[in-house]
Every structure is written in structure tokens, then in C-alpha cells.
């Protein structure tokens, strides 16, 4: 299958005139991989439109990222048969995307040399396609700059409507596998006895190295604990991996766990067991007290299962593995045959060795005699790095392992890909020739738009005609693949609460144009159809009489916010062509959890069925569910690409409420979550910490246990990482055409619902409550506790200013005469040499930064109960925080809370009023509201201007500084004259009702 690079030359804009008559005859030459194509010449046009398509052969797809597409824009000079340069565009291979993701981008034209002069933009759509029906374009002979021959334009433009584009795989791009990690090259496969593996001592438990606490008042039990575990790469000490003698692998952020894998593929020639001659076979894999059961297949003597079972080595106590084939029966299942394995003879496989090939094994009856039937099996011992690990049925996830049960799909690990979200912009311009039911009145019309469960309306227009004008923008959120259509209805408000549909149009989102910038989208007229036909003759007459004028596009230049802005894990725009190169790789090892709080009762004792969910960017991961264990061991590793360090990784722990529960409406219970900001991590350092799982409930903050994580951020491009600190946080469109705060909140809510719906349809599903908890969907709701926490955070920010003010007050009061004299000397020096002020300030900040480097944080920040004001919070404030919206509490309680909120708001109102009063007094200095005060101030300004004109500035500054720092003997306890004058100025408080 040969890949081709497709280039659609849309047009250019605002080109530089080069023909001496204020115009240019432009054409474009494309260069890629030794091939040259040329568009037609557009005579006398500074805004030419080509709409021509070209296709290049790709000689080496594996080196596609190293290729560059060059587009040169020239002016064709007919008189001399030459050309003049208008500009160029260069696009690197890392920007090439599949056709389905490509949009037209307008690239600014670049100079060819220092002295060249260019202007304008070139619109190109560049994509990769593997459609075999597309033939490469015919190359043209490259024309020299001073050639005397006329350019021969042999390229015939290709109509894009006749071409079908498909894309399956880019060879130069590496796709992350569905399992948790890619192991490195270990030694070749050898046959090890099971007893030899079992004799190796297990890794010691994580050692508590140090415990941190952000504040002395933070409870020690809620603090972060640094550990030093033995992982796959060796012992972690101080953030570095101390490698052992054994070869290390890239799967080195988790403890190595051995599993016995049994792949049951199929059987053949099974005997007839029932009187009717039918057979409903299934396989039972037994080792000690653990067993795995496949589904039964009705009436089949050659069944196929292709199922893998994984048994944890730590829980195995037997040395024999039995694989039994049975016949499903109503009363008692019949024995068909079995195969027995000695675990001492089971081979050990370490990837990337090739998977063990299944073999046919002859079944034995109860007497040990071999029968004709055969079973295809593969049995080996491996680790989490095995390719079969993610899809296997685990013994530590359920006991017994039953692949035929409905709950069995809910315990497996899974990697999810969140849908790509788009903003849909619908500009409703106008409608024409509306036909209302009541011909005696002009309609009061509005437009209602639907996409799925999203509904928006325009304002109601009371036009004195049948051609209403709105010109309003309606913004929606849609996810790929587009399943819902855009439905617009024009409705007439006949009376209060009574609306009548005049016409409707349905527009598939697949047909909507995509854009990645703020270029103008061409508008279109759509015919409105009656939703219900009453009179066939009237329907034929009015079928095309009504129409609506729309401008619709999919805005790919925005990042669709689907999580709290404070904890964003992805900031890239929707259009893949605008994505910047990766700056690093984030690796997460979910080791274990300890001391979990029981979330349910089973057999009279408390227990939990827990799993972990990690979210970063579009990739969500879910570990397998460990059943009936308050100290589960996951030891699963996952990897993400990092595009921006100002992003947050979120890891949550949940209790699976779907196992053994016939009521599917039961919600998975949250146990706690951890947030880790990537910018706080040092590159190359391994962070192994035990994070407390803190949850706030109506009774207060509670520790639900601890989760043990290993995290490593590796920088792949240091220059690009530093460059990200100079780029805007959000894509360009957020600043060119910003949304309002209310629009962003509404769109974020819709985006979370769409993501939760799509992930809830996966197998196993990621439930809605899990997605909402991981996305902090309720972070914008009112909370008295959170308001207090934000206020004290603000006071902490201003604390240094208050400290400096207090220090300066002590200087002015001569608390320490020596310090005051030194400050006087420093002040006089800075006044005499003002050019030293800024260097002194920056040098001081540099020295403080170097000094604080010794005390820099060596661990990621974690949730702090003191900063969150969660320790001494009043129970009623917590009850208010967990109340539904709208409220579900009784009226008396709501009235009490309303009065409390009024009291707090009254104090805030007073502070805001005082600030406004001071500002109005400043305005009244020159407003002559108080004629005597304004006359005094104007006279003072005149005298000050004369004095400052004749007196050097350094002398004035020195006098003011010495006066402010004068000795207390020369001070009065009464306020100063300027303060007394200012407080007497009038404000607008007299005009307040």
C-alpha cells in the first residue's frame, strides 16, 4: 500500500503587486521529495482562488517526518517569459495528518532572503492518503528563473468531489499499544521450573524514608510519604533507580509480579455426551483453590473460545494445573476429559520474545487413558509486561474467574480514548418568505437549534415583514464520530406559552465545513420544510418558498474545555494540524493501595472491590478490579505524551458497585483522588510516594486509605519545553474570538456530558459518576468553605506586602536605630544614582532565588486540609456544600442560610463601598464639587510645578524620604495634613438611596 501526500491549493490573499499596474499574475509551485507541481496562472488578481489538488508519491514513508513541503508563490511576467518571487511557505513532515483531520490553513508568506519583500497568505490543505484509486500528479519540468521559454503548465487540477480519501496507518508514527507498557529486550526465553521462580525472595515492602507536611498544623496522617520500593528497574533511592545485576526494562515503575497464563483456544473431535447426541462444552481451568471457567457453547463438538486466564503466583499453593473439558447440563455437568500440567515444567516467557504458540493436547478420561478428543492450549509464566495481561481474566480480580458471567467484563483493565470534541458555530443570519398559519398577522419568529440534548434559541424578532433578521451566533459541542444532526426550526410565538413551527431543516455535521482560524465561512441558503403535511397541493406549492440563511462551521482552532480550567490535562486545539511537537513522556506506575476504608459488607465483614482510573489528555486508563481486598496490588504501568507542562495528571480510586449487583443503577463509590502537576516534576526523577486519599463528606474530611504511585517525567526536547513557557496557555482562537464566561461554563458542562456518555458505552464502561468526579464537574458551585479558603489564600499572597509595610513602619519609628541609619544611607545612594534601582531589585531577586534553591520542594504538592479549610469547617457549611442544585433542604434551613449569606454579603458590600468612596474623592479633586477644596488643590499644583521645575528631582526625592523616615520626636499622633484634606473631600454617598 503506497502512501501519497495530498495538497489542496485553496487560494491566496493580499499578495504584493509586482506587474507595475497594482496587480500580479500569481501561480504556485510545490516541491516535495524531488517532485515539482505547478498550479495555473491567475491573471491580474491579488486574491487568487485556485481550488486545485495535487498528489505526491512518498518514497520512504518511515522518513516522512524528515521531509518538507515547500510552496513558492510567483508572479508570471509575460513580456520577459520570467517570474518574480511573491513569497513561500515551508511545512515540515510532523504537521502532516490524515485527510479526515485536515483543514485549510492560511499560512503567512515568508521571505526568501533578507532583502526580499513579501506580504499576504497562502491557503493550503495538506494530508496523507492511502486510497489506491488516487494516481500521483504528473510532474512538470522545473523552470529556471531566467528561462526564456514560456512556463508549460501540464498539471491538470483534480476535482476533489471525485476523489475518495481513506487513511489507515502512518508508518512513521508510533502508536501506543493498548496494554500498559512496552517492555525492553530481555534475555531469550528459557525454561525455568516453577519452584525455581517461587524460591526467589519477594521484594520487600516500601520503606518509609521521609514524611512531609506543608504546615505544622496539617495532621501527619494526611501528609505525603516518600517511599523507596523495589521496582522492575531496581531500588528507588532519592528519586534515582539503583539498578540491580539483572537487565532492567522499560517496564520499571512497578513491582514485577509473576502470573501463570493459560490460553484456551479451541477443541476438536469432542464426543457425544447426551442421549440426543448433543454437546454443550466449556473448559474449567483449576489450580489449587482457584479456577477459571469459559462460556459454554451449545451443540458444538469443535468449539472455539480463545480466552486467556491469569493466576497470580503469590496465591498459588498447588504444583499441578488441571484443564478440564465439561458438558453443560441442567442437573449435573458431565466430565469429558482433562489435561494435566506440572508447574515445574511450565516455561517462563519474557517479552519481547514471541508469544508461545498453542499446541494440541490429547484429553484423558478419569482413568488416565487418552481419548480421541484434543484441546489446543498454551501455558506459560509471565509478568505484567506480557501482551496477554490486559485482556486476561485474573484470579486476583474475581474468585472464581468466570468469563461467562456478565460481571466479568467489569473487572478487566482498559485504555480509553476520549472522543475528539469540536465547537459547532451556527450563525443564524435571516429567513425569507415565511408562511405563517395566520395570514392576518406578521409572525414573531425565533430559531431553535438542536444537537443531541443541546438546545439553543435566538431572540424573538417582531418584524413587520415575512423576512426576519437575527444575525446571532449559537455555539454547540459535538464529538467525533458525529452521530447527531443539527436540527433547526423556525417557530412563531402565537401566544403566551404557545409556539408554532413554521419550517425545519436537518443538516448532518459530516457535511459541515471545518476551519482552524478565524477566516470567514461562506454562507448558504437552506430550504425549510413543513414538519407535518396537511394539504398535498399546498405542500407542493410551499415546498421551496421558505428558506433560511446560515453560516455553519466546525471551529477547530479552539481547545474544547471538558474539565476544570485549574486542573486541565490538555490544552491543544481540536485541529491536529495546529498541534505542536511533544516535549516529553509521562510514565505512571500504579503500585498498590493500603488501609482502604470498607465500602460495602460481604458475608458479615467490610470489604471493597477497588480499581484505579488515571486521566491525562485524551487518554483515560483503568486498572483491573481487585475483588474483596482492602490492600490491593495493581502494579500496572501507563505512558502518556506530554505537550505542555502546565497540565495536571489525575488518579482516582473507586469501588466497583456493579459486581454481583443486579441493579445497574448503583453508582461506583469514590474513595479519593490525587492530582499531580507536570510542571512541578523534575525531568528524569522517579517520584515514589504514598498519597493519602482524602475525601470531604457531610461529616468532614476523612482519610479513606493511601495509594502508592511511581511517576517519572522524561523530557524529549528541552528547547521546545522552554519555548512553551513563552506561548499562550490556550490556542490563538481563544484570544481572537473569545467566549464569555457564561458560554464557557455551559459548553464545559455539555462537553463533560458528551465524554461521559461516550466512555460509558465502552466495554467495560467508565461510568458517568467516575468521569464527573475525575473532571471536577462541581468545582464552580458555591461553597462557604471554599470561599474562606480562597480569601485566606489571597491574604497569604499579600502577607509579604504587609510584612514589608510593618518593617518600613518600624524603620520610620526608629525601633532599631542602626537599621534605620543604614536604610537612610541606602536610600540616599539610590536617590543619587537612580540607575542602580532596577539592577539592585533584580540582583536581590536573583540572590533570593539562588538561596531558596537549597530548600526547593523535592516532592509533588498534595491536597492540604489546612489550605482547604476542611479541618474546622462547620457541619452546616458542609451540608450546604453537598446540597443539590436547586436545593432540596427544608425552607427554614434555606432561610437561615440565606440570612447568613446576606450578612457576609453586607460586609463585602461595605468594603466595596469604602473603596468606591476613596476613588470618588480622587475624582473630586479637580471636579469643583467642593469649590474651596479644588481651589486649594489647584493652587498647590501650581506651586508644586514651579518648585519641581527649579529644584533637582534627587533633592525632592531625598527630602520626601527623609521626612517620611523622620524621628518619632518630630512626629505627631494626629493624622497628617494631606490625609485630613483628602478625608474632607466629597463623594457620591450623598446621592445613594
Beta strands, then each sheet from edge to edge (+ up, - down):
strand 1: 4-13
strand 2: 26-32
strand 3: 35-38
strand 4: 49-57
strand 5: 68-77
strand 6: 82-92
strand 7: 97-98
strand 8: 105-108
strand 9: 121-129
strand 10: 208-212
strand 11: 224-227
strand 12: 230-231
strand 13: 234-237
strand 14: 240-242
strand 15: 259-268
strand 16: 281-287
strand 17: 290-293
strand 18: 304-312
strand 19: 320-327
strand 20: 334-342
strand 21: 359-364
strand 22: 370-382
strand 23: 393-394
strand 24: 401-402
strand 25: 414-417
strand 26: 421-432
strand 27: 444-451
strand 28: 454-457
strand 29: 461-462
strand 30: 469-479
strand 31: 486-495
strand 32: 498-507
strand 33: 514-515
strand 34: 524-527
strand 35: 547-555
strand 36: 584-594
strand 37: 600-602
strand 38: 605-607
strand 39: 610-616
strand 40: 619-622
strand 41: 633-642
strand 42: 648-655
strand 43: 669-677
strand 44: 686-697
strand 45: 700-715
sheet 1: 4+ 1- 9+ 7+
sheet 2: 4+ 1- 9+ 8-
sheet 3: 3+ 2- 5+ 6-
sheet 4: 10+ 11- 44+ 45- 36+ 41-
sheet 5: 12+ 13- 14+
sheet 6: 21+ 22- 15+ 18- 23-
sheet 7: 20+ 19- 16+ 17- 24-
sheet 8: 25+ 40- 39+ 42- 43+
sheet 9: 30+ 26- 35+ 33+
sheet 10: 30+ 26- 35+ 34-
sheet 11: 28+ 27- 29+
sheet 12: 28+ 27- 31+ 32-
sheet 13: 37+ 38-
end
